[in-house]
Amino acid sequence: RCSPNSPCPAGLTGSDVRFVVGQERQEVFAHRCLLACRCNFFQRLLSSEPGPGVPSPVVLSTVPAEAFLAVLEFLYTNSAKLQRHSVLEVLTAAVEYGLEELRELCLEFVVKALDVELVCEALQVAVTFGLGQLQERCVAFIEAHSQETLRTRGFLELSAPALLPLLRSDKLCVDEAELVLAARSWARVGAAVLERPVAEVAAPVVRELRLALLAPAELSALEEQNRREPLIPVEQIVEAWKCHALRRGDAARGTPCRRRRGTLPREHHRFLDLPFK
């Protein structure tokens, strides 16, 4: 049974606002005055006085019902029982509704719960909403668990802005050949979803691949595959060959030739003269 001071998905004594929430269109009843006092978002949303008769429901179709109920629980009790499977949705709602205390509760929970299945989703939320500290924690986790993370569905579903800080990292514990394969898989998924060419989807991130770290035979094989399925601009492959040809020249310096933590040694790396930092 619901108490008069708690949100409820069914009818509630004294409630004067009805929400229809999520894709499942679940009805949730609450108290207009309490929500408006506790949250500026709801104050603006509910500022108009209800007219005579049965008021129309407030439709919030983008927030899942479970996350919305967690938000209401926080507004009513100043606490929330967070769950691993829904905490990122609650965090998203907290950010969108301007609930800083709930946001901090969610961030603390997420950081403690990070694992290879959750971390890419958390990174995506961090990048989307500019949550810098969470982004740093996610990137650090992926750096330490690179190979496992690259195999997850969450990695394949990252946006290009979320993938960029990973490909720019020197601390990924993965070899460049495996990273190229992961980038191709990521681009294929994006191409299928967006109905765009693989190379077009990959364009914002592919420049961060360090092709000069590949051995000549690997680079030749990549070049051949790139002819069959374009992924990497031809000029980027040419630049990698130039690093091989010039060795200690200017082309063999800078990020494209800098080894990552997980880069496997190859004979030509001794000419790069750029140890991992």
PATORLO-612825 format. One record per residue (C-alpha): residue in one letter; z, x, y. Coordinates in Angstrom, 2 decimals, decimal comma. Example, Ala and Ser with C-alpha at 12.3 -4.5 7.8 and 13.67 -1.06 7.14 Angstrom:
BEGIN
SITE   code         z         x         y
SITE      A      7,80     12,30     -4,50
SITE      S      7,14     13,67     -1,06
***
This chain:
BEGIN
SITE   code         z         x         y
SITE      R      0,00      0,00      0,00
SITE      C     -0,86      1,30      3,51
SITE      S      1,89      1,62      6,08
SITE      P      1,36      0,34      9,64
SITE      N      1,23      3,96     10,86
SITE      S     -1,36      5,32      8,44
SITE      P     -5,16      5,10      8,33
SITE      C     -6,54      3,09      5,45
SITE      P     -9,98      2,51      3,93
SITE      A     -9,17     -1,18      3,63
SITE      G     -7,70     -3,74      6,06
SITE      L     -4,61     -2,62      7,96
SITE      T     -1,94     -4,66      9,72
SITE      G     -2,30     -4,16     13,46
SITE      S     -5,54     -2,19     13,21
SITE      D     -8,05     -2,96     15,93
SITE      V    -11,00     -0,69     15,17
SITE      R    -13,22     -0,57     12,13
SITE      F    -15,36      2,42     11,22
SITE      V    -18,27      2,50      8,80
SITE      V    -18,33      6,08      7,61
SITE      G    -20,74      8,35      5,73
SITE      Q    -23,79      7,68      3,64
SITE      E    -21,64      5,54      1,38
SITE      R    -20,79      3,32      4,41
SITE      Q    -17,11      3,16      3,57
SITE      E    -14,99      0,94      5,83
SITE      V    -11,99      2,61      7,46
SITE      F     -9,52      0,81      9,71
SITE      A     -7,38      2,44     12,38
SITE      H     -5,61      1,93     15,71
SITE      R     -7,71      2,37     18,83
SITE      C     -4,83      3,38     21,10
SITE      L     -3,53      6,10     18,78
SITE      L     -6,93      7,67     18,23
SITE      A     -7,72      7,63     21,96
SITE      C     -4,39      9,24     22,82
SITE      R     -4,74     11,97     20,20
SITE      C     -8,38     12,94     20,59
SITE      N    -10,75     13,06     23,57
SITE      F    -13,72     12,42     21,28
SITE      F    -12,29      9,08     20,19
SITE      Q    -11,15      8,30     23,72
SITE      R    -14,76      8,49     24,86
SITE      L    -16,09      6,79     21,76
SITE      L    -13,68      3,85     22,03
SITE      S    -13,48      3,58     25,82
SITE      S    -15,16      0,19     26,05
SITE      E    -12,91     -2,80     25,53
SITE      P    -13,75     -4,94     22,50
SITE      G    -15,18     -8,32     23,38
SITE      P    -14,07    -11,69     22,01
SITE      G    -14,52    -12,43     18,36
SITE      V    -14,85     -9,92     15,56
SITE      P    -15,78     -6,52     17,06
SITE      S    -18,72     -4,61     15,65
SITE      P    -17,82     -1,59     13,52
SITE      V    -18,16      1,96     14,84
SITE      V    -20,79      3,62     12,64
SITE      L    -20,31      7,35     11,90
SITE      S    -22,97      8,05      9,30
SITE      T    -23,02     11,87      9,47
SITE      V    -19,41     12,56      8,52
SITE      P    -18,44     12,06      4,84
SITE      A    -15,74      9,46      4,29
SITE      E    -13,35     11,94      2,66
SITE      A    -13,58     14,29      5,63
SITE      F    -13,12     11,45      8,10
SITE      L    -10,01     10,25      6,29
SITE      A     -8,62     13,79      6,48
SITE      V     -9,24     13,76     10,25
SITE      L     -7,41     10,45     10,58
SITE      E     -4,58     11,74      8,43
SITE      F     -4,19     14,65     10,84
SITE      L     -4,29     12,38     13,89
SITE      Y     -1,62     10,10     12,43
SITE      T      0,68     12,70     10,84
SITE      N     -0,26     16,04     12,46
SITE      S     -0,93     17,43      8,98
SITE      A     -3,71     17,24      6,43
SITE      K     -4,00     17,69      2,68
SITE      L     -7,08     19,88      2,50
SITE      Q     -9,20     20,24     -0,62
SITE      R    -11,51     23,13     -1,48
SITE      H    -14,51     20,90     -2,17
SITE      S    -14,33     19,14      1,21
SITE      V    -12,59     21,55      3,58
SITE      L    -15,85     22,71      5,21
SITE      E    -16,76     19,11      5,99
SITE      V    -13,32     18,61      7,53
SITE      L    -13,77     21,84      9,49
SITE      T    -17,14     20,63     10,77
SITE      A    -15,61     17,34     11,89
SITE      A    -12,68     19,14     13,53
SITE      V    -15,06     21,32     15,54
SITE      E    -17,27     18,39     16,54
SITE      Y    -14,27     16,25     17,54
SITE      G    -12,56     19,08     19,44
SITE      L     -9,44     19,12     17,23
SITE      E     -8,38     22,74     17,62
SITE      E     -5,19     22,53     15,54
SITE      L     -7,03     20,95     12,62
SITE      R     -9,78     23,53     12,99
SITE      E     -7,23     26,33     12,68
SITE      L     -5,68     24,70      9,60
SITE      C     -9,12     24,49      8,01
SITE      L    -10,00     28,09      8,91
SITE      E     -6,79     29,36      7,37
SITE      F     -7,46     27,36      4,22
SITE      V    -11,08     28,53      3,95
SITE      V    -10,20     32,21      4,33
SITE      K     -7,65     31,94      1,52
SITE      A    -10,05     30,00     -0,71
SITE      L    -13,14     32,21     -0,29
SITE      D    -15,01     32,98     -3,49
SITE      V    -18,64     33,60     -4,40
SITE      E    -19,39     29,87     -4,64
SITE      L    -17,83     28,93     -1,30
SITE      V    -18,57     31,93      0,89
SITE      C    -22,21     31,20      1,78
SITE      E    -21,43     27,62      2,76
SITE      A    -18,56     28,92      4,86
SITE      L    -20,83     31,52      6,47
SITE      Q    -23,35     28,82      7,33
SITE      V    -20,67     26,73      9,04
SITE      A    -19,37     29,80     10,88
SITE      V    -22,82     30,70     12,21
SITE      T    -23,68     27,10     13,12
SITE      F    -20,53     26,60     15,20
SITE      G    -20,01     30,12     16,48
SITE      L    -16,80     30,77     14,54
SITE      G    -16,87     34,54     14,90
SITE      Q    -13,76     35,45     12,93
SITE      L    -14,77     33,29      9,99
SITE      Q    -18,24     34,82     10,06
SITE      E    -16,72     38,32      9,92
SITE      R    -14,52     37,38      6,96
SITE      C    -17,45     35,84      5,10
SITE      V    -19,71     38,84      5,70
SITE      A    -16,94     41,20      4,57
SITE      F    -16,45     39,16      1,39
SITE      I    -20,19     39,17      0,64
SITE      E    -20,35     42,92      1,28
SITE      A    -17,73     43,39     -1,44
SITE      H    -19,31     40,87     -3,86
SITE      S    -22,97     41,22     -2,99
SITE      Q    -24,69     40,93     -6,37
SITE      E    -22,69     37,87     -7,45
SITE      T    -23,23     36,13     -4,11
SITE      L    -27,00     36,71     -4,08
SITE      R    -27,26     34,70     -7,31
SITE      T    -25,59     31,57     -5,91
SITE      R    -27,26     28,40     -4,75
SITE      G    -25,39     28,76     -1,46
SITE      F    -27,23     32,00     -0,71
SITE      L    -30,62     30,34     -1,27
SITE      E    -29,63     27,55      1,15
SITE      L    -28,59     29,81      4,05
SITE      S    -30,43     29,40      7,33
SITE      A    -32,27     32,40      8,74
SITE      P    -29,60     32,99     11,44
SITE      A    -26,92     33,02      8,73
SITE      L    -28,89     35,42      6,52
SITE      L    -29,56     37,93      9,32
SITE      P    -26,04     39,43      9,58
SITE      L    -26,10     40,08      5,84
SITE      L    -29,45     41,88      5,86
SITE      R    -28,31     43,95      8,84
SITE      S    -25,20     45,17      7,06
SITE      D    -24,89     48,77      5,83
SITE      K    -22,04     47,75      3,55
SITE      L    -23,81     45,44      1,09
SITE      C    -23,08     46,56     -2,46
SITE      V    -26,60     45,95     -3,69
SITE      D    -29,73     48,04     -4,07
SITE      E    -32,68     47,39     -1,78
SITE      A    -34,99     46,43     -4,63
SITE      E    -32,61     43,63     -5,64
SITE      L    -32,21     42,59     -2,02
SITE      V    -36,00     42,26     -1,65
SITE      L    -36,07     40,01     -4,73
SITE      A    -33,23     37,90     -3,32
SITE      A    -35,02     37,57      0,02
SITE      R    -38,18     36,43     -1,76
SITE      S    -36,25     33,81     -3,74
SITE      W    -34,57     32,63     -0,53
SITE      A    -37,93     32,33      1,24
SITE      R    -39,48     30,43     -1,67
SITE      V    -36,72     27,83     -1,57
SITE      G    -37,06     27,47      2,19
SITE      A    -40,83     27,18      1,91
SITE      A    -40,50     24,37     -0,64
SITE      V    -37,97     22,48      1,47
SITE      L    -39,73     22,96      4,81
SITE      E    -43,27     22,74      3,36
SITE      R    -44,23     25,97      5,12
SITE      P    -45,73     29,25      3,84
SITE      V    -43,30     31,74      2,32
SITE      A    -44,23     34,45      4,83
SITE      E    -43,62     32,09      7,75
SITE      V    -40,15     31,17      6,47
SITE      A    -39,32     34,83      5,85
SITE      A    -40,57     36,09      9,21
SITE      P    -37,24     35,85     11,11
SITE      V    -35,37     38,00      8,57
SITE      V    -37,80     40,14      6,58
SITE      R    -37,82     42,95      9,14
SITE      E    -34,24     43,76      8,12
SITE      L    -35,34     44,85      4,63
SITE      R    -35,28     48,66      4,37
SITE      L    -38,45     49,27      2,42
SITE      A    -38,39     53,02      2,97
SITE      L    -35,44     53,19      0,57
SITE      L    -37,73     52,16     -2,30
SITE      A    -39,39     54,84     -4,42
SITE      P    -43,19     55,18     -4,12
SITE      A    -43,79     53,37     -7,41
SITE      E    -41,53     50,49     -6,29
SITE      L    -43,26     50,33     -2,93
SITE      S    -46,68     50,23     -4,62
SITE      A    -45,55     47,39     -6,89
SITE      L    -44,14     45,52     -3,88
SITE      E    -47,41     46,01     -2,00
SITE      E    -49,36     44,55     -4,92
SITE      Q    -47,05     41,55     -5,20
SITE      N    -47,27     41,07     -1,46
SITE      R    -51,05     40,71     -1,79
SITE      R    -50,57     37,91     -4,31
SITE      E    -47,73     36,20     -2,47
SITE      P    -47,42     37,32      1,17
SITE      L    -43,82     37,87      2,21
SITE      I    -43,67     41,07      4,25
SITE      P    -45,97     41,96      7,14
SITE      V    -48,49     44,64      6,15
SITE      E    -47,46     46,82      9,08
SITE      Q    -43,88     46,88      7,78
SITE      I    -45,08     48,26      4,45
SITE      V    -47,21     50,81      6,33
SITE      E    -44,11     51,93      8,21
SITE      A    -42,31     52,46      4,89
SITE      W    -45,18     54,59      3,59
SITE      K    -45,03     56,56      6,84
SITE      C    -41,36     57,36      6,16
SITE      H    -42,40     58,77      2,80
SITE      A    -45,26     60,77      4,30
SITE      L    -43,42     62,24      7,29
SITE      R    -40,06     62,63      5,54
SITE      R    -38,10     64,38      8,27
SITE      G    -40,21     63,01     11,10
SITE      D    -39,16     60,31     13,55
SITE      A    -40,31     57,60     11,13
SITE      A    -37,63     58,69      8,68
SITE      R    -34,78     57,92     11,04
SITE      G    -33,03     54,76     12,10
SITE      T    -32,04     51,54     10,35
SITE      P    -35,18     51,13      8,12
SITE      C    -34,22     54,34      6,30
SITE      R    -30,44     54,06      6,37
SITE      R    -28,86     53,63      2,98
SITE      R    -26,53     50,76      2,22
SITE      R    -23,32     51,07      0,26
SITE      G    -25,05     49,79     -2,89
SITE      T    -28,30     51,73     -2,53
SITE      L    -29,15     53,52     -5,76
SITE      P    -30,13     57,18     -5,31
SITE      R    -33,80     58,07     -5,45
SITE      E    -35,43     61,49     -5,31
SITE      H    -36,95     60,97     -1,87
SITE      H    -33,63     60,01     -0,26
SITE      R    -32,80     63,69      0,22
SITE      F    -35,58     63,86      2,78
SITE      L    -34,18     60,99      4,81
SITE      D    -31,13     63,04      5,77
SITE      L    -29,26     59,85      6,56
SITE      P    -26,15     59,45      4,40
SITE      F    -24,44     56,08      4,21
SITE      K    -22,06     55,59      7,15
***
